[in-house]
């Protein structure tokens, strides 16, 4: 029997990838944060763990669209800092 691997859609490129390989931004109440455990309660949106997708999601404010509300600029800044430590 094949084990099911959960996949999520990237807000930037629209491709589906295994959940473990992606970065999750979570909205819990009025609070937004980058969920490193990927298990926090609340609404989540995912972006690929590669520099181009993170930069695209940040420049186009894709998380605002996913959450249907304004995401704090600090979240986008944190994501851009993460992307600078990654390879393409």
Biopython code that builds the backbone (N, CA, C, O; Angstrom):
import numpy as np
from Bio.PDB.StructureBuilder import StructureBuilder

atoms = [
    (1, "UNK", "N", (0.825, -1.177, 0.000)),
    (1, "UNK", "CA", (0.000, 0.000, 0.000)),
    (1, "UNK", "C", (0.880, 1.256, 0.000)),
    (1, "UNK", "O", (1.872, 1.333, 0.725)),
    (2, "UNK", "N", (0.499, 2.229, -0.821)),
    (2, "UNK", "CA", (1.273, 3.458, -0.942)),
    (2, "UNK", "C", (0.788, 4.469, 0.086)),
    (2, "UNK", "O", (-0.409, 4.717, 0.225)),
    (3, "UNK", "N", (1.751, 5.047, 0.804)),
    (3, "UNK", "CA", (1.402, 6.043, 1.815)),
    (3, "UNK", "C", (1.045, 7.369, 1.141)),
    (3, "UNK", "O", (1.731, 7.826, 0.226)),
    (4, "UNK", "N", (-0.038, 7.966, 1.612)),
    (4, "UNK", "CA", (-0.476, 9.254, 1.078)),
    (4, "UNK", "C", (0.442, 10.374, 1.556)),
    (4, "UNK", "O", (0.730, 10.483, 2.748)),
    (5, "UNK", "N", (0.899, 11.206, 0.619)),
    (5, "UNK", "CA", (1.733, 12.349, 0.954)),
    (5, "UNK", "C", (0.910, 13.610, 0.692)),
    (5, "UNK", "O", (0.555, 13.881, -0.455)),
    (6, "UNK", "N", (0.597, 14.393, 1.746)),
    (6, "UNK", "CA", (-0.214, 15.592, 1.545)),
    (6, "UNK", "C", (0.512, 16.620, 0.676)),
    (6, "UNK", "O", (1.700, 16.883, 0.864)),
    (7, "UNK", "N", (-0.217, 17.190, -0.266)),
    (7, "UNK", "CA", (0.340, 18.214, -1.139)),
    (7, "UNK", "C", (-0.408, 19.519, -0.936)),
    (7, "UNK", "O", (-1.583, 19.524, -0.568)),
    (8, "UNK", "N", (0.280, 20.622, -1.179)),
    (8, "UNK", "CA", (-0.314, 21.938, -1.080)),
    (8, "UNK", "C", (0.064, 22.737, -2.319)),
    (8, "UNK", "O", (1.068, 22.459, -2.975)),
    (9, "UNK", "N", (-0.757, 23.731, -2.624)),
    (9, "UNK", "CA", (-0.552, 24.557, -3.805)),
    (9, "UNK", "C", (0.205, 25.835, -3.436)),
    (9, "UNK", "O", (-0.130, 26.497, -2.454)),
    (10, "UNK", "N", (1.206, 26.171, -4.212)),
    (10, "UNK", "CA", (2.000, 27.379, -3.995)),
    (10, "UNK", "C", (1.184, 28.608, -4.417)),
    (10, "UNK", "O", (0.578, 28.616, -5.489)),
    (11, "UNK", "N", (1.172, 29.646, -3.570)),
    (11, "UNK", "CA", (0.422, 30.859, -3.895)),
    (11, "UNK", "C", (1.067, 31.631, -5.043)),
    (11, "UNK", "O", (0.406, 32.449, -5.683)),
    (12, "UNK", "N", (2.349, 31.382, -5.311)),
    (12, "UNK", "CA", (3.061, 32.130, -6.352)),
    (12, "UNK", "C", (2.966, 31.452, -7.717)),
    (12, "UNK", "O", (2.500, 32.064, -8.678)),
    (13, "UNK", "N", (3.402, 30.193, -7.812)),
    (13, "UNK", "CA", (3.467, 29.529, -9.122)),
    (13, "UNK", "C", (2.248, 28.651, -9.417)),
    (13, "UNK", "O", (2.010, 28.295, -10.571)),
    (14, "UNK", "N", (1.478, 28.302, -8.387)),
    (14, "UNK", "CA", (0.286, 27.484, -8.600)),
    (14, "UNK", "C", (0.554, 25.998, -8.717)),
    (14, "UNK", "O", (-0.380, 25.225, -8.932)),
    (15, "UNK", "N", (1.802, 25.574, -8.583)),
    (15, "UNK", "CA", (2.149, 24.156, -8.649)),
    (15, "UNK", "C", (1.856, 23.479, -7.312)),
    (15, "UNK", "O", (1.828, 24.134, -6.271)),
    (16, "UNK", "N", (1.638, 22.172, -7.347)),
    (16, "UNK", "CA", (1.426, 21.388, -6.130)),
    (16, "UNK", "C", (2.729, 20.703, -5.740)),
    (16, "UNK", "O", (3.421, 20.131, -6.583)),
    (17, "UNK", "N", (3.056, 20.769, -4.448)),
    (17, "UNK", "CA", (4.268, 20.159, -3.919)),
    (17, "UNK", "C", (3.944, 19.486, -2.595)),
    (17, "UNK", "O", (2.937, 19.810, -1.967)),
    (18, "UNK", "N", (4.800, 18.537, -2.156)),
    (18, "UNK", "CA", (4.588, 17.934, -0.834)),
    (18, "UNK", "C", (4.624, 19.012, 0.248)),
    (18, "UNK", "O", (5.457, 19.919, 0.216)),
    (19, "UNK", "N", (3.713, 18.895, 1.197)),
    (19, "UNK", "CA", (3.565, 19.889, 2.259)),
    (19, "UNK", "C", (4.862, 20.113, 3.015)),
    (19, "UNK", "O", (5.168, 21.244, 3.393)),
    (20, "UNK", "N", (5.636, 19.046, 3.245)),
    (20, "UNK", "CA", (6.877, 19.143, 4.017)),
    (20, "UNK", "C", (7.895, 20.080, 3.388)),
    (20, "UNK", "O", (8.721, 20.656, 4.097)),
    (21, "UNK", "N", (7.850, 20.245, 2.064)),
    (21, "UNK", "CA", (8.868, 21.030, 1.373)),
    (21, "UNK", "C", (8.506, 22.499, 1.235)),
    (21, "UNK", "O", (9.269, 23.269, 0.651)),
    (22, "UNK", "N", (7.351, 22.901, 1.764)),
    (22, "UNK", "CA", (6.875, 24.260, 1.555)),
    (22, "UNK", "C", (6.937, 25.103, 2.824)),
    (22, "UNK", "O", (7.127, 24.580, 3.922)),
    (23, "UNK", "N", (6.774, 26.410, 2.660)),
    (23, "UNK", "CA", (6.750, 27.344, 3.779)),
    (23, "UNK", "C", (5.295, 27.741, 4.009)),
    (23, "UNK", "O", (4.596, 28.132, 3.074)),
    (24, "UNK", "N", (4.844, 27.639, 5.255)),
    (24, "UNK", "CA", (3.451, 27.928, 5.583)),
    (24, "UNK", "C", (3.338, 29.242, 6.345)),
    (24, "UNK", "O", (4.053, 29.485, 7.317)),
    (25, "UNK", "N", (2.418, 30.082, 5.876)),
    (25, "UNK", "CA", (2.048, 31.290, 6.605)),
    (25, "UNK", "C", (0.662, 31.029, 7.169)),
    (25, "UNK", "O", (-0.242, 30.629, 6.435)),
    (26, "UNK", "N", (0.486, 31.250, 8.465)),
    (26, "UNK", "CA", (-0.771, 30.939, 9.144)),
    (26, "UNK", "C", (-1.397, 32.202, 9.709)),
    (26, "UNK", "O", (-0.714, 33.096, 10.208)),
    (27, "UNK", "N", (-2.725, 32.245, 9.614)),
    (27, "UNK", "CA", (-3.500, 33.316, 10.240)),
    (27, "UNK", "C", (-4.339, 32.674, 11.325)),
    (27, "UNK", "O", (-5.198, 31.837, 11.048)),
    (28, "UNK", "N", (-4.085, 33.072, 12.562)),
    (28, "UNK", "CA", (-4.839, 32.569, 13.696)),
    (28, "UNK", "C", (-5.455, 33.780, 14.390)),
    (28, "UNK", "O", (-4.746, 34.557, 15.031)),
    (29, "UNK", "N", (-6.749, 33.940, 14.266)),
    (29, "UNK", "CA", (-7.398, 35.150, 14.768)),
    (29, "UNK", "C", (-6.971, 36.320, 13.900)),
    (29, "UNK", "O", (-7.176, 36.309, 12.686)),
    (30, "UNK", "N", (-6.382, 37.325, 14.519)),
    (30, "UNK", "CA", (-5.865, 38.464, 13.770)),
    (30, "UNK", "C", (-4.350, 38.427, 13.639)),
    (30, "UNK", "O", (-3.741, 39.389, 13.172)),
    (31, "UNK", "N", (-3.744, 37.324, 14.048)),
    (31, "UNK", "CA", (-2.295, 37.195, 14.065)),
    (31, "UNK", "C", (-1.805, 36.381, 12.873)),
    (31, "UNK", "O", (-2.358, 35.327, 12.561)),
    (32, "UNK", "N", (-0.766, 36.877, 12.211)),
    (32, "UNK", "CA", (-0.124, 36.157, 11.114)),
    (32, "UNK", "C", (1.273, 35.752, 11.558)),
    (32, "UNK", "O", (1.946, 36.506, 12.260)),
    (33, "UNK", "N", (1.714, 34.560, 11.152)),
    (33, "UNK", "CA", (3.070, 34.127, 11.474)),
    (33, "UNK", "C", (3.504, 33.031, 10.506)),
    (33, "UNK", "O", (2.678, 32.364, 9.882)),
    (34, "UNK", "N", (4.833, 32.862, 10.398)),
    (34, "UNK", "CA", (5.376, 31.784, 9.586)),
    (34, "UNK", "C", (5.407, 30.553, 10.476)),
    (34, "UNK", "O", (6.075, 30.532, 11.511)),
    (35, "UNK", "N", (4.677, 29.530, 10.060)),
    (35, "UNK", "CA", (4.495, 28.321, 10.862)),
    (35, "UNK", "C", (5.522, 27.269, 10.458)),
    (35, "UNK", "O", (5.355, 26.572, 9.457)),
    (36, "UNK", "N", (6.571, 27.166, 11.241)),
    (36, "UNK", "CA", (7.635, 26.218, 10.905)),
    (36, "UNK", "C", (7.235, 24.775, 11.174)),
    (36, "UNK", "O", (7.770, 23.861, 10.546)),
    (37, "UNK", "N", (6.298, 24.555, 12.103)),
    (37, "UNK", "CA", (5.859, 23.180, 12.390)),
    (37, "UNK", "C", (4.828, 22.702, 11.373)),
    (37, "UNK", "O", (4.622, 21.500, 11.209)),
    (38, "UNK", "N", (4.185, 23.642, 10.695)),
    (38, "UNK", "CA", (3.119, 23.361, 9.720)),
    (38, "UNK", "C", (1.923, 22.667, 10.364)),
    (38, "UNK", "O", (1.151, 21.998, 9.678)),
    (39, "UNK", "N", (1.767, 22.824, 11.685)),
    (39, "UNK", "CA", (0.672, 22.165, 12.400)),
    (39, "UNK", "C", (-0.163, 23.127, 13.237)),
    (39, "UNK", "O", (-1.080, 22.695, 13.934)),
    (40, "UNK", "N", (0.135, 24.408, 13.182)),
    (40, "UNK", "CA", (-0.587, 25.375, 14.007)),
    (40, "UNK", "C", (-2.034, 25.508, 13.544)),
    (40, "UNK", "O", (-2.333, 25.362, 12.359)),
    (41, "UNK", "N", (-2.919, 25.782, 14.483)),
    (41, "UNK", "CA", (-4.320, 25.984, 14.154)),
    (41, "UNK", "C", (-4.499, 27.316, 13.437)),
    (41, "UNK", "O", (-3.770, 28.275, 13.690)),
    (42, "UNK", "N", (-5.464, 27.360, 12.555)),
    (42, "UNK", "CA", (-5.767, 28.581, 11.826)),
    (42, "UNK", "C", (-5.722, 28.345, 10.338)),
    (42, "UNK", "O", (-5.465, 27.232, 9.879)),
    (43, "UNK", "N", (-5.973, 29.394, 9.589)),
    (43, "UNK", "CA", (-5.966, 29.343, 8.126)),
    (43, "UNK", "C", (-4.533, 29.408, 7.633)),
    (43, "UNK", "O", (-3.752, 30.231, 8.110)),
    (44, "UNK", "N", (-4.178, 28.555, 6.689)),
    (44, "UNK", "CA", (-2.810, 28.532, 6.187)),
    (44, "UNK", "C", (-2.732, 28.734, 4.692)),
    (44, "UNK", "O", (-3.663, 28.405, 3.957)),
    (45, "UNK", "N", (-1.614, 29.276, 4.249)),
    (45, "UNK", "CA", (-1.304, 29.412, 2.829)),
    (45, "UNK", "C", (0.177, 29.071, 2.663)),
    (45, "UNK", "O", (0.994, 29.340, 3.544)),
    (46, "UNK", "N", (0.501, 28.476, 1.524)),
    (46, "UNK", "CA", (1.843, 27.939, 1.330)),
    (46, "UNK", "C", (2.539, 28.579, 0.138)),
    (46, "UNK", "O", (1.900, 29.012, -0.821)),
    (47, "UNK", "N", (3.866, 28.627, 0.225)),
    (47, "UNK", "CA", (4.701, 29.073, -0.888)),
    (47, "UNK", "C", (5.855, 28.079, -1.013)),
    (47, "UNK", "O", (6.332, 27.540, -0.014)),
    (48, "UNK", "N", (6.297, 27.841, -2.250)),
    (48, "UNK", "CA", (7.436, 26.943, -2.492)),
    (48, "UNK", "C", (8.653, 27.439, -1.727)),
    (48, "UNK", "O", (8.798, 28.636, -1.477)),
    (49, "UNK", "N", (9.508, 26.528, -1.367)),
    (49, "UNK", "CA", (10.724, 26.902, -0.647)),
    (49, "UNK", "C", (11.843, 27.205, -1.640)),
    (49, "UNK", "O", (12.957, 26.699, -1.501)),
    (50, "UNK", "N", (11.542, 28.037, -2.646)),
    (50, "UNK", "CA", (12.614, 28.497, -3.523)),
    (50, "UNK", "C", (12.536, 30.009, -3.682)),
    (50, "UNK", "O", (11.467, 30.607, -3.565)),
    (51, "UNK", "N", (13.671, 30.603, -3.948)),
    (51, "UNK", "CA", (13.809, 32.057, -3.936)),
    (51, "UNK", "C", (12.848, 32.753, -4.896)),
    (51, "UNK", "O", (12.220, 33.746, -4.528)),
    (52, "UNK", "N", (12.729, 32.247, -6.108)),
    (52, "UNK", "CA", (11.899, 32.923, -7.113)),
    (52, "UNK", "C", (10.432, 32.983, -6.695)),
    (52, "UNK", "O", (9.789, 34.023, -6.842)),
    (53, "UNK", "N", (9.903, 31.890, -6.181)),
    (53, "UNK", "CA", (8.499, 31.869, -5.766)),
    (53, "UNK", "C", (8.254, 32.774, -4.562)),
    (53, "UNK", "O", (7.235, 33.462, -4.500)),
    (54, "UNK", "N", (9.177, 32.777, -3.611)),
    (54, "UNK", "CA", (9.020, 33.631, -2.434)),
    (54, "UNK", "C", (9.030, 35.097, -2.851)),
    (54, "UNK", "O", (8.196, 35.883, -2.402)),
    (55, "UNK", "N", (9.978, 35.460, -3.713)),
    (55, "UNK", "CA", (10.053, 36.854, -4.159)),
    (55, "UNK", "C", (8.813, 37.248, -4.952)),
    (55, "UNK", "O", (8.308, 38.360, -4.798)),
    (56, "UNK", "N", (8.314, 36.343, -5.801)),
    (56, "UNK", "CA", (7.104, 36.621, -6.565)),
    (56, "UNK", "C", (5.896, 36.793, -5.641)),
    (56, "UNK", "O", (5.094, 37.709, -5.823)),
    (57, "UNK", "N", (5.773, 35.917, -4.659)),
    (57, "UNK", "CA", (4.659, 36.005, -3.705)),
    (57, "UNK", "C", (4.709, 37.314, -2.928)),
    (57, "UNK", "O", (3.668, 37.897, -2.625)),
    (58, "UNK", "N", (5.900, 37.774, -2.608)),
    (58, "UNK", "CA", (6.048, 39.011, -1.835)),
    (58, "UNK", "C", (5.802, 40.250, -2.700)),
    (58, "UNK", "O", (5.125, 41.178, -2.258)),
    (59, "UNK", "N", (6.331, 40.281, -3.908)),
    (59, "UNK", "CA", (6.145, 41.469, -4.749)),
    (59, "UNK", "C", (4.698, 41.613, -5.192)),
    (59, "UNK", "O", (4.203, 42.733, -5.328)),
    (60, "UNK", "N", (4.018, 40.510, -5.418)),
    (60, "UNK", "CA", (2.614, 40.573, -5.851)),
    (60, "UNK", "C", (1.627, 40.496, -4.688)),
    (60, "UNK", "O", (0.414, 40.517, -4.897)),
    (61, "UNK", "N", (2.152, 40.405, -3.455)),
    (61, "UNK", "CA", (1.300, 40.338, -2.252)),
    (61, "UNK", "C", (0.267, 39.211, -2.362)),
    (61, "UNK", "O", (-0.917, 39.407, -2.090)),
    (62, "UNK", "N", (0.738, 38.033, -2.765)),
    (62, "UNK", "CA", (-0.143, 36.890, -2.981)),
    (62, "UNK", "C", (-0.834, 36.412, -1.708)),
    (62, "UNK", "O", (-1.936, 35.868, -1.781)),
    (63, "UNK", "N", (-0.214, 36.601, -0.543)),
    (63, "UNK", "CA", (-0.854, 36.153, 0.695)),
    (63, "UNK", "C", (-2.075, 37.003, 1.022)),
    (63, "UNK", "O", (-3.016, 36.520, 1.651)),
    (64, "UNK", "N", (-2.066, 38.269, 0.599)),
    (64, "UNK", "CA", (-3.260, 39.106, 0.787)),
    (64, "UNK", "C", (-4.446, 38.484, 0.060)),
    (64, "UNK", "O", (-5.560, 38.466, 0.584)),
    (65, "UNK", "N", (-4.210, 37.980, -1.132)),
    (65, "UNK", "CA", (-5.271, 37.350, -1.907)),
    (65, "UNK", "C", (-5.726, 36.049, -1.243)),
    (65, "UNK", "O", (-6.925, 35.785, -1.160)),
    (66, "UNK", "N", (-4.794, 35.251, -0.779)),
    (66, "UNK", "CA", (-5.139, 33.962, -0.164)),
    (66, "UNK", "C", (-5.969, 34.130, 1.102)),
    (66, "UNK", "O", (-6.921, 33.386, 1.337)),
    (67, "UNK", "N", (-5.599, 35.115, 1.915)),
    (67, "UNK", "CA", (-6.300, 35.326, 3.183)),
    (67, "UNK", "C", (-7.459, 36.312, 3.057)),
    (67, "UNK", "O", (-8.217, 36.505, 4.008)),
    (68, "UNK", "N", (-7.597, 36.930, 1.895)),
    (68, "UNK", "CA", (-8.652, 37.922, 1.645)),
    (68, "UNK", "C", (-8.615, 39.066, 2.656)),
    (68, "UNK", "O", (-9.651, 39.610, 3.039)),
    (69, "UNK", "N", (-7.419, 39.412, 3.072)),
    (69, "UNK", "CA", (-7.204, 40.530, 3.989)),
    (69, "UNK", "C", (-5.749, 40.978, 3.855)),
    (69, "UNK", "O", (-4.945, 40.310, 3.205)),
    (70, "UNK", "N", (-5.423, 42.091, 4.461)),
    (70, "UNK", "CA", (-4.072, 42.615, 4.371)),
    (70, "UNK", "C", (-3.142, 41.892, 5.351)),
    (70, "UNK", "O", (-3.388, 41.856, 6.557)),
    (71, "UNK", "N", (-2.080, 41.323, 4.806)),
    (71, "UNK", "CA", (-1.088, 40.624, 5.622)),
    (71, "UNK", "C", (-0.014, 41.640, 6.018)),
    (71, "UNK", "O", (0.438, 42.409, 5.170)),
    (72, "UNK", "N", (0.405, 41.659, 7.295)),
    (72, "UNK", "CA", (1.411, 42.644, 7.731)),
    (72, "UNK", "C", (2.702, 42.564, 6.916)),
    (72, "UNK", "O", (3.140, 41.486, 6.515)),
    (73, "UNK", "N", (3.286, 43.719, 6.686)),
    (73, "UNK", "CA", (4.518, 43.814, 5.890)),
    (73, "UNK", "C", (5.653, 43.002, 6.519)),
    (73, "UNK", "O", (6.548, 42.539, 5.811)),
    (74, "UNK", "N", (5.622, 42.825, 7.854)),
    (74, "UNK", "CA", (6.688, 42.068, 8.530)),
    (74, "UNK", "C", (6.750, 40.617, 8.036)),
    (74, "UNK", "O", (7.830, 40.033, 7.956)),
    (75, "UNK", "N", (5.606, 40.049, 7.710)),
    (75, "UNK", "CA", (5.580, 38.664, 7.211)),
    (75, "UNK", "C", (6.310, 38.589, 5.879)),
    (75, "UNK", "O", (7.123, 37.691, 5.664)),
    (76, "UNK", "N", (6.022, 39.534, 4.980)),
    (76, "UNK", "CA", (6.713, 39.552, 3.686)),
    (76, "UNK", "C", (8.211, 39.780, 3.871)),
    (76, "UNK", "O", (9.020, 39.184, 3.160)),
    (77, "UNK", "N", (8.583, 40.633, 4.813)),
    (77, "UNK", "CA", (10.004, 40.886, 5.075)),
    (77, "UNK", "C", (10.694, 39.633, 5.601)),
    (77, "UNK", "O", (11.814, 39.320, 5.198)),
    (78, "UNK", "N", (10.020, 38.913, 6.505)),
    (78, "UNK", "CA", (10.578, 37.657, 7.030)),
    (78, "UNK", "C", (10.774, 36.640, 5.911)),
    (78, "UNK", "O", (11.798, 35.960, 5.854)),
    (79, "UNK", "N", (9.793, 36.542, 5.027)),
    (79, "UNK", "CA", (9.891, 35.603, 3.905)),
    (79, "UNK", "C", (11.057, 35.973, 2.988)),
    (79, "UNK", "O", (11.788, 35.096, 2.525)),
    (80, "UNK", "N", (11.230, 37.257, 2.729)),
    (80, "UNK", "CA", (12.352, 37.688, 1.882)),
    (80, "UNK", "C", (13.695, 37.382, 2.543)),
    (80, "UNK", "O", (14.654, 37.021, 1.860)),
    (81, "UNK", "N", (13.769, 37.524, 3.872)),
    (81, "UNK", "CA", (15.009, 37.166, 4.585)),
    (81, "UNK", "C", (15.282, 35.671, 4.440)),
    (81, "UNK", "O", (16.420, 35.256, 4.223)),
    (82, "UNK", "N", (14.216, 34.862, 4.563)),
    (82, "UNK", "CA", (14.381, 33.419, 4.368)),
    (82, "UNK", "C", (14.875, 33.092, 2.980)),
    (82, "UNK", "O", (15.726, 32.220, 2.806)),
    (83, "UNK", "N", (14.345, 33.791, 1.987)),
    (83, "UNK", "CA", (14.706, 33.500, 0.594)),
    (83, "UNK", "C", (16.164, 33.836, 0.303)),
    (83, "UNK", "O", (16.778, 33.212, -0.562)),
    (84, "UNK", "N", (16.723, 34.808, 1.009)),
    (84, "UNK", "CA", (18.114, 35.182, 0.780)),
    (84, "UNK", "C", (19.074, 34.090, 1.237)),
    (84, "UNK", "O", (20.227, 34.056, 0.806)),
    (85, "UNK", "N", (18.607, 33.201, 2.104)),
    (85, "UNK", "CA", (19.448, 32.102, 2.572)),
    (85, "UNK", "C", (19.307, 30.859, 1.692)),
    (85, "UNK", "O", (19.932, 29.834, 1.963)),
    (86, "UNK", "N", (18.485, 30.946, 0.638)),
    (86, "UNK", "CA", (18.208, 29.779, -0.199)),
    (86, "UNK", "C", (18.905, 29.890, -1.548)),
    (86, "UNK", "O", (19.339, 30.960, -1.973)),
    (87, "UNK", "N", (18.991, 28.750, -2.192)),
    (87, "UNK", "CA", (19.490, 28.699, -3.552)),
    (87, "UNK", "C", (18.305, 28.653, -4.499)),
    (87, "UNK", "O", (17.208, 28.265, -4.096)),
    (88, "UNK", "N", (18.504, 29.037, -5.739)),
    (88, "UNK", "CA", (17.408, 28.997, -6.723)),
    (88, "UNK", "C", (17.021, 27.592, -7.090)),
    (88, "UNK", "O", (16.118, 27.394, -7.903)),
]
sb = StructureBuilder()
sb.init_structure("model")
sb.init_model(0)
sb.init_chain("A")
sb.init_seg("    ")
for serial, (resi, resn, name, xyz) in enumerate(atoms, 1):
    if name == "N":
        sb.init_residue(resn, " ", resi, " ")
    sb.init_atom(name, np.array(xyz, "f"), 0.0, 1.0, " ", f" {name:<3s}", serial, name[0])
structure = sb.get_structure()
